[in-house]
Amino acid sequence: DNLLFEEPSLNDVQFLEDQFYDFNRTATGIHDGRALGIFLRDDPGTILAAAVGHTWGGTCELREGWVVEARRRAGLGRRLLAAAEAEATRRGCSQLVLTTHSFQAPDFYRKLGFEVVSELPDYPRGHAYLGLRKSRV
């Protein structure tokens, strides 16, 4: 048995996520986990904005959100979050959670009703890593 330090492949990451989900659903008895992806594409199919995450146990966790720089401040982020919130509600979720860094978009999320529930200072150095939550979606 050798420990190897390497860049994980997408398959490796998916394997680990599947293992965590299997453990978590066994430990909690909650088996309703589902992936969530919302994409805005132009006519050729290029992604202009996207949000991905999952729903599980009454919570929607958004893990990644992005809008192409040329289209920022045009309402696409709000559209993504509104779509995620609507789908989360449809799936029976009562809260959305996400993380962001202090230099990214915490004010954007606050304007949409999220509250900062955790803060890890100096990640990265000179900034903070923030956990946010929006209840009763």
C-alpha positions, 0 to 999 in steps of 0.5 A: 500500500503506497501513498501517492501524491497526484492531481485527482482526476474528475473520476477520482473526485466523483468516486470520493463524493459517492463514498461520502454520500453513501456513508452520509445516507447510511448514517442519517437514513436520508436518501434523497440526495440529488445533483443540481445544475443550472446553466445559461448557454448562448446559441452555440452552447457556450456556458455564460453562467452556471451554478452547481451543487446538490439537494439533500435532507431539506438543504440545497448546497450550491458549491460553484457559481459563475458568470462570464465576466463580460455578462456580470452585473447584468442580472444573470447571477440573480437569475441563477440563484432564483432558479436554484431557489425555485428548484430547491423549494420544489425538491422540499428544501427549506434552506440554501447554503453556500461558501464564498471568499470575502473578495468574491461575492458576499455582498451580492449574496447578502442582497439576496437574503443570505446571512453569514453564518461562519467565517474562517479568517486568513483563507486565503491570507488576508481574506476570509472564507465565509459560510452563508445560509438563506432560510425558508426558500 
